[in-house]
Amino acid sequence: MSRGRLSAEVKSARFYVVSKDTGFDPLIRYLGKQGIRCERITNVTDKAQPKVAAKLPSMAEQVSKVKANLLKRPAARPRTSKTLRSSINALFAKKLTTDQQESLVAELISSGFLSELNGKITYAASV
């Protein structure tokens, strides 16, 4: 397989740069932004088993968590769609994809908890 094809064809591939040289770190950050999982390790024997990704809660649990968070802070609720998405991203420790965030906001809108118009968020009167 030629260079680069493995990262394109096997999305779950993980790459390691074995070096103490921190000069590789910008490259590794760039690869991460491209969706290629790569990290620098100083010694092959230091590499532990891959971490198991934490399972995300179900959509219903996510909706409940966001509602509870927003209800706790009536004066500090996000007023724009950008700050709402940022707030959701922070609440889930940046583990949700953009599509998952959009689905969550759509669920909040369809449940009548909030509405969005021209980038502005309004909350139901009963909230």
N, C-alpha and C positions, 0 to 999 in steps of 0.2 A: 504494500500500500504506500503510495507516495506521501510526502510530507503534507500535512494539513488535511488530508482526506479523512483520517481517523476522527478528527474533531468534528468534521462535517457529517460523517456517516454514522457515528456512534455518539449520540447526544449525551449519553450517560458517562462517557469517558472522562477520566480524571488524570491530570498530568502533574508531574512533580519536577521541579528543578532542584537538583541536589547540589547545593553550594552555600558557602558562608558569605558570598559576595552579594551585598544588598543592591548592587547595580542592576540585578534582574527584576527587582520589585516593580519598577514602572511597566515593564513588559507584562508582568503577571497581572497588574491592575488592568492594563489594556485588554488582555485576554479575558479577564473576568467581565469587563463591560461588553465584550463580544459574546458572552454566554459560554465561554470555554472555562471549565473548572480547572484551575491550576494553582499550585502553591509552591513556595520555596521551602525546602527543608535542609537542615545542615548536615544530616547524617541519615543514611537509609535505615539504620537500626533504631533511630529515634522515632520513626514513623509508626504511630499507633494505628489501630484499626479505624476504618472510616467511621465518622460519626453518623448515627442514625438520625435522620431528619425527624423533628418533632411533628406529630400529626396535627394538622389544623382542625379546629372545631368545625362542626357541621354549619351549614348556612344559617339554620335556625339559632344555633348557639352564638354565631357571630352577630346576628341581628340583635339578639338579646343583650349581648355584651355592649354593643354600640349604643343601644337605647338606654341601658343602665348608666353608661358613662355620660351620655348627653343629659339625662334627667338629673344627674348629680350636680350639674353645673349650669343652671338655667341662664345666668348672666354671662357666662363665657362660652356659649354655644357658637360653633362656627356659623358665620353669616354668608360665606361664599362657598361655591362648590370646591374651589381650590383648597380652602382651609379645612373643609369637611374631609376631603380625601387625605389631606396631610394628617389630620387628627386620627382618622381610621388607620392610616399607615403606621403611625406611632403606637396606637393602641395594640396593634398586632405585631409589634416589634419588627416592622418592615418585612414580614414574611408573606404578605399577600401580593400577588401579581396585580398589574393594572386591571386586567380583566376581572379578577376576583373582587377588587375594590369597586369596579363599576357594577358588578352583579349585586354587591352588598348595598350600594346606594340605590340601585333600581328596586331592590326588595324593600328598603326603607320608604321609598316613594310609593310603591304599590300597596304597602300596608297602611298608608295614610299618615305615617308618623311625621313625614316632612314632604315638602314640595320644592322643586327647583325650576326657576324661570330666569333665563338670561344670566346664568351663573350665580344667581342669588338664591339662598336657602331660606325658606320659611318653615316654621314648625306648626303643627296642628295646635289649635287653641286649647285642646284638652291636655297637651303635653306640658 
